[in-house]
């Protein structure tokens, strides 16, 4: 993240935003963006301010879109274009904004994530704290881009005229991402967003995954691992604690959906294939 120190109006806006909350904090960050649209700190603060409730509403989307598209003062280009001229700054904002749209908005708005996640996935910059972190960003964003595109084709029968994707492929991509995210047991809020997302996915599509060859035991192991991470996580805070409770509820729903199938399913033995979940 770019660091700008001093006593400028920009600094004062950042300082005031840090001690504010909700729309007040968002207002200060928006003012800072107007003053210095090439700096990433205010954009990242704005993203954090509007997702403190772990949701990104239509109003929040409107605020972000307006901040990115605005052409202010005597400038000839938008705030977003100003930021993009400073590649690493834009990359950090695109990464965080893409995750916010993906995890915190509905399916319609989730498509807004494509622009930002796709930018990171295709970027050759190295805005992470180190090369390995940036490589992780690229891999994560590449998978999430596929997840969004899967929504239109998942489960389509062969010969439908579109690029079909199976539920097992869908799960395997998510499992790859899960293995990457859990490595460091990160305290980053986006990790918790992801844990909620994959628990919800097991609840919604556990039946489809199992019927396409994914062992219920594998899904159950993922839920066990998330529960372990939640119980060992020491980070405290209103946003994190609220999200933890939501994740736990999703895990309970997912376990109920999986039922008692876990130990009996062997995808290599048709006779052991479990009955369809209800």
Secondary structure, DSSP 8 states (H G I E B T S, - for coil): -----SSSHHHHHHHHHHT--HHHHHHHHHHHHHH-TT-SHHHHHHHHHHTTTS---HHHHHHHHHHHH---TT-SS-HHHHHHTSHHHHHHHHHHHHHHHHHHS-HHHHTTHHHHHHHHHH-----SSSHHHHHHHHHHHHHHHHHHHHTTTBT--TTSSS--B-HHHHHHHHHHHHHHHHTTT---HHHHHHHHHHHHHHHHHHHHHHHTT--HHHHHHHHHHHHHHHHH-----HHHHHHHHHHHHHHHHHHHHHTT-GGG--TT-GGG------
